[in-house]
Structure formats: C-alpha cells, structure tokens
C-alpha cells in the first residue's frame, strides 16, 4: 500500500485524487481551458441566464469533474442548456473558458451516447450534417427534419410563423451549395482523424 | 473608401436578408468597400464545436485561409456568431499551438493554410464606430430619427468574450447607443442590452428561450421603447419570429418590433424603407415607423417575394419547370442526395 500524503491525511482522504477526468476535459477544450484553476466561487452560476433550467450549476459540474464523476457529468443537462452568452466567462476570476468547456462536455456526451434527451444532440448533429453536405447551413431542411422528429405538434403551432418567413423571403427552401465542396470534405475528413486530447 | 474582406454568413442569405440589403445600401455612402470571400462556408454556429472540435475549427479556418489569400488584412462580419467564431478560431489557434498545427494539417488536405494572427476580425458595429467614425456618420444623416424611442440590443457574442479587447464593456457596451444617438434616435435605458436571446434554445429547449425572450421584450416595453435594434441575425430571429410563441406561452400580448441597426442607419441616411428590408419582420414595425412619419412597404415586399416562389415547400427541388427555365441547379442530384 502506498504511503498516504500528509495533506490527504489532514483532508481525511484515504486515496490519491484522480484528476484524470478533469484533465481529459481540459485537454479536449479549445485554447487553454484553465479548468484546473476553478476556485469554486460560483460566479458562473450566479451570472447564468439559463441556470434555472440546469440540473447542476457550472460550478457544481466542475467540482464533479474534479471528483471524477464521469457518468453524472456527461448525463447532466447543463452543457445543453448553456446558451453561449459568455456572461460567466467574462466574470470568472480565474478566466476559465467555461463556454468552451461546455462544448467539450457536449461532444464527449455525444461520443459516449450519454444524454437523457436526444433532442439537443440530434439538432447539433443534423445541423452539422447539413453543413458537411452543402458547406452552408440549411435552416429549412434542419427545422423541418428536427420538428418532424422531435416536436411535430410544435411544427403545427409554428406553421403560421414558418409560412410568414417563407412569404417574406426569409427562409430558403433550397439549400445553397458551395463550389469547393470537394475541398471542404477533404479538410473535414482529415480533421476527423485528429483529436486535440493527445498532444 | 476603406477595403474589407466580407464574410456575410449564412443568415444574411436567408432569415437576415434585411440586414444584408440594408448593409449593401449604406456601405457605399459610408465608404465601406466590401469584397466578399470567394466561396466562403458556414462558420458552424454554436453547433459544430459541440460535436467535434478539430473539424469545427477547420471549418472556420477554411474561411480564414480564403480570406488571408486575398492579401487584405481586415475581415468584416455583420453576424455576431460568425464574428465570434472567426475571432475565436484565430485566437485559440495561437493560444494553443497544438490546435493551430492540427487545423493546418487538415487545411493542407485542401491545399490551404492559415497563420493565426494574420487577419483582423471585426464586427460591422466596430468598423462603423472606429473606422468610419461617428462624425462621418452624423455628417451623412439627412433624416434624423427624432422621436423614435429605441432599445439598443447589442446581445452577447459581440462584446463577449472580446479576445482582442475591442469593445467598451463586456456587459454594458456603449457602441450601439452611440450609433443610435448619432442618427438622432432617442435611446431608452435598456438594462437587457447585452443579455441573451436564447440562441438555438428556440429549437432545442423552447421553454428556456421563451423566458429569455420575455425578459428582453418586457424590459424594452418597460422602457417605453417603440422598437428594439440589434446587430445580430440570431437575436433578430428569436425576438421577432418567436415573439408569438413567447406570447402564447406566457399569455402576454407583446408587440415589440426588432430591426437591424443598419436598417435604421439607412433610414437616417435617406434611403426609403423598401430598400432596407423593412416589411420582412414578423412583428410589424408599422407603428414604430409611423412615429417618424414613415410607412412600411409591406405589400410591395410580400408581393415581390411571393412571386419568386412556386409550389409547396417539399419535396426539395422539383421545379426545373417552364416557370424557371433559368434554374441551373442540379435538381436530380439533390433529390438523390
């Protein structure tokens, strides 16, 4: 049995901390995430406009990452409720790239198929599918497919609005395809072979 | 004239056409020369980064590489999300060299490359204030918008996270207020000026979005604003098109119109509303415009747009018909795909 470090004794811990999950998420995040620097002050949750719909505040989620609670973190709805408003980011005293950490958690959850509600992951995946096919976003195709699959009732409720958008020329029924699709596909295929975590 | 590499972004071609049309009108008199990036692609919005990181950044970086090829230095983006994505990729590729290298390895598969830091990524609002200048803008105003009470809605992704320290304040930015004052509008106090419209939550978590939209509209209403003004296609779409759903959700009856700042600038510069995309809103601007003695060309716009459409929305593309012999799109291929 390995000797317990003295600081662990004081903290009444009988094992070494396992920070592998925290590091994994940090390394998978664009830029230098500074996730390890979180001091648990809670400025993030306090600044968050959609915190009321999250099952954990960002602060709690980061404590759970540190505690290695992989399953619970990936199943949390918090990253999916994040609206990318960057309020927490500009208020964080430790300059943690909080929004980007949320993106990393989403992609990990998608890769490991860990989510309670498939609607949000599906939306992202359909959006990306359209972009990979045309090189541009294709709102009409995206909305139609997403609503049909996930909320046909809402589609009926919003039909009038959708029709208004069409009438006013604000919704293109046909997708626009870029000329350099072959080039873009080559770039994306190459990019998909790589992951940022391993450097 | 100042030259800019122009990245319009997907929304400018669809739901934010009013933004595009009004920008095209005001660019010339303001001395903004826009050279669109040839064959640009989508920036990935807030979706691709949540799926797969290196492809997401490579998607953005293709645009940066194409822009850098032009030899010009400054990229102008009118869309807040596009602006942030381009600026973010440029910044993170330098901050995390491993990201920069991998993205360049991917770009090389398409014979492209991008050196982070070689472009200046700027938002239209920043260019208008800091390059063109408020004095020039004021000098061009022929029809000050006196008596129009506007709520300045800057939103999130322009003042935050602000990697290059371009903005006055991340939470209480003053740029949009200054522009609106310069064109003679009456700017009301609007505490929600840099809060969130809900972004894509209108699609994936509508209840969250309704609440954020409600906060914005009720704040504008309390300030007795006639109209909200935005710099972002997403904000315009959410507040405008989803206002009806928000009203049904809360049993409210808000009628708060929202337009792009370029549309109001266009009015002040003397352009008629029909040239600036007015009338394409879902929540009517009629009452607001009547405050400055103007009408919206609703009939003209809907009629014009209707004429371009044939048939029902689906299936995808079956209209290589006698009506549109000029259509050269590969319809069969699309249908197959």
HADDOCK unambig.tbl for C-alpha pairs under 7 A between the chains (distance, minus, plus):
assign (segid A and resid 30 and name CA) (segid B and resid 92 and name CA) 6.44 0.50 0.50
assign (segid A and resid 31 and name CA) (segid B and resid 92 and name CA) 4.57 0.50 0.50
assign (segid A and resid 31 and name CA) (segid B and resid 95 and name CA) 5.59 0.50 0.50
assign (segid A and resid 31 and name CA) (segid B and resid 96 and name CA) 4.89 0.50 0.50
assign (segid A and resid 32 and name CA) (segid B and resid 95 and name CA) 6.71 0.50 0.50
assign (segid A and resid 32 and name CA) (segid B and resid 96 and name CA) 6.21 0.50 0.50
assign (segid A and resid 50 and name CA) (segid B and resid 208 and name CA) 6.50 0.50 0.50
assign (segid A and resid 53 and name CA) (segid B and resid 208 and name CA) 6.88 0.50 0.50
assign (segid A and resid 83 and name CA) (segid B and resid 198 and name CA) 5.91 0.50 0.50
assign (segid A and resid 83 and name CA) (segid B and resid 199 and name CA) 6.00 0.50 0.50
assign (segid A and resid 85 and name CA) (segid B and resid 156 and name CA) 5.09 0.50 0.50
assign (segid A and resid 85 and name CA) (segid B and resid 157 and name CA) 6.55 0.50 0.50
assign (segid A and resid 85 and name CA) (segid B and resid 196 and name CA) 5.91 0.50 0.50
assign (segid A and resid 86 and name CA) (segid B and resid 156 and name CA) 6.88 0.50 0.50
assign (segid A and resid 86 and name CA) (segid B and resid 160 and name CA) 5.93 0.50 0.50
assign (segid A and resid 86 and name CA) (segid B and resid 161 and name CA) 6.00 0.50 0.50
assign (segid A and resid 89 and name CA) (segid B and resid 161 and name CA) 6.77 0.50 0.50
assign (segid A and resid 90 and name CA) (segid B and resid 160 and name CA) 6.99 0.50 0.50
assign (segid A and resid 90 and name CA) (segid B and resid 161 and name CA) 6.12 0.50 0.50
assign (segid A and resid 103 and name CA) (segid B and resid 49 and name CA) 6.01 0.50 0.50
assign (segid A and resid 103 and name CA) (segid B and resid 50 and name CA) 4.32 0.50 0.50
assign (segid A and resid 104 and name CA) (segid B and resid 50 and name CA) 6.29 0.50 0.50
assign (segid A and resid 106 and name CA) (segid B and resid 50 and name CA) 5.29 0.50 0.50
assign (segid A and resid 106 and name CA) (segid B and resid 51 and name CA) 6.77 0.50 0.50
assign (segid A and resid 107 and name CA) (segid B and resid 50 and name CA) 5.02 0.50 0.50
assign (segid A and resid 107 and name CA) (segid B and resid 51 and name CA) 4.43 0.50 0.50
assign (segid A and resid 107 and name CA) (segid B and resid 52 and name CA) 6.03 0.50 0.50
assign (segid A and resid 119 and name CA) (segid B and resid 204 and name CA) 6.29 0.50 0.50
assign (segid A and resid 120 and name CA) (segid B and resid 204 and name CA) 5.16 0.50 0.50
assign (segid A and resid 123 and name CA) (segid B and resid 204 and name CA) 6.99 0.50 0.50
assign (segid A and resid 124 and name CA) (segid B and resid 47 and name CA) 5.00 0.50 0.50
assign (segid A and resid 124 and name CA) (segid B and resid 48 and name CA) 6.84 0.50 0.50
assign (segid A and resid 127 and name CA) (segid B and resid 47 and name CA) 6.93 0.50 0.50
assign (segid A and resid 128 and name CA) (segid B and resid 47 and name CA) 7.00 0.50 0.50
assign (segid A and resid 128 and name CA) (segid B and resid 48 and name CA) 5.90 0.50 0.50
assign (segid A and resid 131 and name CA) (segid B and resid 42 and name CA) 6.76 0.50 0.50
assign (segid A and resid 135 and name CA) (segid B and resid 41 and name CA) 5.11 0.50 0.50
assign (segid A and resid 135 and name CA) (segid B and resid 42 and name CA) 5.97 0.50 0.50
assign (segid A and resid 136 and name CA) (segid B and resid 10 and name CA) 6.27 0.50 0.50
assign (segid A and resid 136 and name CA) (segid B and resid 41 and name CA) 5.49 0.50 0.50
assign (segid A and resid 136 and name CA) (segid B and resid 42 and name CA) 4.60 0.50 0.50
assign (segid A and resid 137 and name CA) (segid B and resid 10 and name CA) 6.12 0.50 0.50
assign (segid A and resid 137 and name CA) (segid B and resid 42 and name CA) 6.07 0.50 0.50
assign (segid A and resid 161 and name CA) (segid B and resid 241 and name CA) 6.74 0.50 0.50
assign (segid A and resid 164 and name CA) (segid B and resid 282 and name CA) 6.86 0.50 0.50
assign (segid A and resid 167 and name CA) (segid B and resid 302 and name CA) 6.10 0.50 0.50
assign (segid A and resid 167 and name CA) (segid B and resid 305 and name CA) 6.25 0.50 0.50
assign (segid A and resid 167 and name CA) (segid B and resid 306 and name CA) 5.73 0.50 0.50
assign (segid A and resid 168 and name CA) (segid B and resid 280 and name CA) 5.29 0.50 0.50
assign (segid A and resid 168 and name CA) (segid B and resid 302 and name CA) 5.45 0.50 0.50
assign (segid A and resid 168 and name CA) (segid B and resid 305 and name CA) 6.00 0.50 0.50
assign (segid A and resid 169 and name CA) (segid B and resid 305 and name CA) 5.51 0.50 0.50
assign (segid A and resid 170 and name CA) (segid B and resid 14 and name CA) 4.76 0.50 0.50
assign (segid A and resid 170 and name CA) (segid B and resid 15 and name CA) 4.03 0.50 0.50
assign (segid A and resid 170 and name CA) (segid B and resid 16 and name CA) 6.83 0.50 0.50
assign (segid A and resid 170 and name CA) (segid B and resid 17 and name CA) 6.59 0.50 0.50
assign (segid A and resid 171 and name CA) (segid B and resid 14 and name CA) 5.33 0.50 0.50
assign (segid A and resid 171 and name CA) (segid B and resid 15 and name CA) 5.77 0.50 0.50
assign (segid A and resid 172 and name CA) (segid B and resid 14 and name CA) 5.95 0.50 0.50
assign (segid A and resid 173 and name CA) (segid B and resid 313 and name CA) 6.20 0.50 0.50
assign (segid A and resid 174 and name CA) (segid B and resid 316 and name CA) 6.52 0.50 0.50
assign (segid A and resid 174 and name CA) (segid B and resid 317 and name CA) 6.78 0.50 0.50
assign (segid A and resid 178 and name CA) (segid B and resid 39 and name CA) 5.86 0.50 0.50
assign (segid A and resid 178 and name CA) (segid B and resid 41 and name CA) 6.88 0.50 0.50
assign (segid A and resid 179 and name CA) (segid B and resid 39 and name CA) 6.31 0.50 0.50
assign (segid A and resid 180 and name CA) (segid B and resid 39 and name CA) 6.87 0.50 0.50
assign (segid A and resid 183 and name CA) (segid B and resid 110 and name CA) 4.85 0.50 0.50
assign (segid A and resid 184 and name CA) (segid B and resid 110 and name CA) 6.82 0.50 0.50
assign (segid A and resid 186 and name CA) (segid B and resid 109 and name CA) 5.73 0.50 0.50
assign (segid A and resid 186 and name CA) (segid B and resid 110 and name CA) 5.99 0.50 0.50
assign (segid A and resid 187 and name CA) (segid B and resid 106 and name CA) 4.93 0.50 0.50
assign (segid A and resid 187 and name CA) (segid B and resid 107 and name CA) 5.33 0.50 0.50
assign (segid A and resid 187 and name CA) (segid B and resid 109 and name CA) 5.27 0.50 0.50
assign (segid A and resid 187 and name CA) (segid B and resid 110 and name CA) 5.52 0.50 0.50
assign (segid A and resid 188 and name CA) (segid B and resid 55 and name CA) 5.29 0.50 0.50
assign (segid A and resid 188 and name CA) (segid B and resid 58 and name CA) 6.79 0.50 0.50
assign (segid A and resid 188 and name CA) (segid B and resid 106 and name CA) 6.87 0.50 0.50
assign (segid A and resid 190 and name CA) (segid B and resid 106 and name CA) 5.07 0.50 0.50
assign (segid A and resid 190 and name CA) (segid B and resid 109 and name CA) 6.69 0.50 0.50
assign (segid A and resid 191 and name CA) (segid B and resid 54 and name CA) 5.53 0.50 0.50
assign (segid A and resid 191 and name CA) (segid B and resid 55 and name CA) 4.88 0.50 0.50
assign (segid A and resid 191 and name CA) (segid B and resid 58 and name CA) 6.83 0.50 0.50
assign (segid A and resid 191 and name CA) (segid B and resid 103 and name CA) 6.95 0.50 0.50
assign (segid A and resid 191 and name CA) (segid B and resid 106 and name CA) 4.96 0.50 0.50
assign (segid A and resid 192 and name CA) (segid B and resid 54 and name CA) 6.80 0.50 0.50
assign (segid A and resid 192 and name CA) (segid B and resid 55 and name CA) 5.85 0.50 0.50
assign (segid A and resid 194 and name CA) (segid B and resid 54 and name CA) 6.74 0.50 0.50
assign (segid A and resid 195 and name CA) (segid B and resid 54 and name CA) 6.51 0.50 0.50
assign (segid A and resid 196 and name CA) (segid B and resid 54 and name CA) 6.97 0.50 0.50
assign (segid A and resid 196 and name CA) (segid B and resid 99 and name CA) 6.64 0.50 0.50
assign (segid A and resid 199 and name CA) (segid B and resid 98 and name CA) 6.80 0.50 0.50
